[in-house]
Structure formats: C-alpha cells, structure tokens
Amino acid sequence: MRLTERPVLLDGLLSPPACSSPFAAIPMLEDLGCLYRSPTARNWNASREDCYRYGADLFVASTPEQFHVLKNHYYTANLRNVKWVGVIARNWLDGRLAVDVWNSGEPNGANDGTMCGVMVPSYLMDDRPCSNSYEYVCQANQTTT
C-alpha cells in the first residue's frame, strides 16, 4: 500500500495525498492518488506484477486530459523514455476503451492481447508488443488502502 491517507477536499480543491516512497503525488493529478515511475525496463506483464508488489497497478487515466497532463509532466521533467501504462488490447485495465490518447495511426497492432499501451512523452500513446521492455508507471489510487 502506498497511499497512506485519502486526499481531502479543501475549498473545492484536493489536497495532495500522503504517499510512501517511492510513490509521489503528481501536480494536477492528485485525484489519481500516488504514482511511481520505475526506471527499470520490464515487459508489460512483469511491470504489472511489480506494481502489484507495491499494492498498486499500472497507471489508468480517468480521462484523456489526465493522460495528457501526466505525459506532459514527464516530458517537461525530461523523463522522455517510453513507459508502459495500463492499456492492453486497446482498453484501459478498468475495461474502458482507450480513446483520444493515441498517436496518429495508432493503435495499429493486433487487438488480441499481445499489444499493450506505451506512453510516449514526446507524442501520445502507441501500442507495442507486450513482450517488449520499457519503464512503467504504477498507480496507487484512493481505493487502494
């Protein structure tokens, strides 16, 4: 578990959640709880398993805007390596179709569970073979207590 307390609403704004290391609240994404960007490259399944070890899962954006804010955060922070997120077979892990987050012409791979979503901070999202190794983003949200 990485979220040690729930964010609270103060004057209509969420206060940042208290996150345990190595997780942190990201500005403008406090409502997503605590996030961790692993510098270690793993395949998608191993990345997800590593997130599970922290009581978390791969990052799932609630809206396309949240995806763009996190992508821009990493780009601005010069963390521009490709990163796995919680997309497989064109769907977020919560079952929603991933829309308005893809690079032009994407997704273009098979829709059979062998292609997973990667955040490309200098662009948007691509689908790549889940067996490839990349950094990844874990998320411990408010419901992970």
Phi, psi and omega in degrees: 000132182242345178265114186268344173204155181282146174298148178244151181271119177235119180052038177082001181242146176280134171280151180297141176289154174277120184247141175273145178301137013264012182280156177210152172280136181259130180308136180074002176232023182302330181292346177270002179083223186252137182238150178222126175259115180279132175279355181271132178273130177218165172287171187300314181295317178294326176297315180296318177299320178296319176300317178303323180299335178267003185075028184231188174215174175297150183302131175233117178283136176284332180219159174302326180298320179296320177301313183295321179296316179293317177302314180294324177300312181294321179297313181296325180279006180062031175255072194263009176291153176295141183226134172294142170231178185280060176231128174219138181051042174072008180239143170295158181299339177276006175096348179285144174294133177282113180233155176060028178229000188267148169297159177303132180084359179251155353286145182233004179268178179299146179258053187235015180089003178262353181244132182235161184273135174239137173280127176247096188307332180277351178226244178227244180236143174241160167257135182225159177304130182300341180280347177293160179249128178216167168297173181206163181241121176262152181226127170246106186265184185300336181272356178265087181235000000 
